[in-house]
Amino acid sequence: MNIKEYIKLNKLNTNSRERQNVYKRFYMFAYLRKTYGYSYQKIGCLFNRNHATIIHGINEYEYFKKDKMFLDLTKETRSYFPMGVITQNNLLTLMFQILSKQDKLV
């Protein structure tokens, strides 16, 4: 499952304030920033949020990342997208993005 599919399947791009969805969003914000180096704006586009919300979410992730409830509610998300690991499904997308940027530079 790729990132965009996961976001849509779990409705993380909606305005849901259910704790489980909020915590999953926080985790995914941090995952995309730390693993792929996505900009705040690019992450915001994936989740229908602005850059300030992404910054806040990443700060909240840093605060909650060792909390038992946070770990329980994000267990599935963390198993699909382990922090710092580029999943095989997303590797092709990342390679395409890198090659596209190189074409623009030439």
Beta strands, then each sheet from edge to edge (+ up, - down):
end
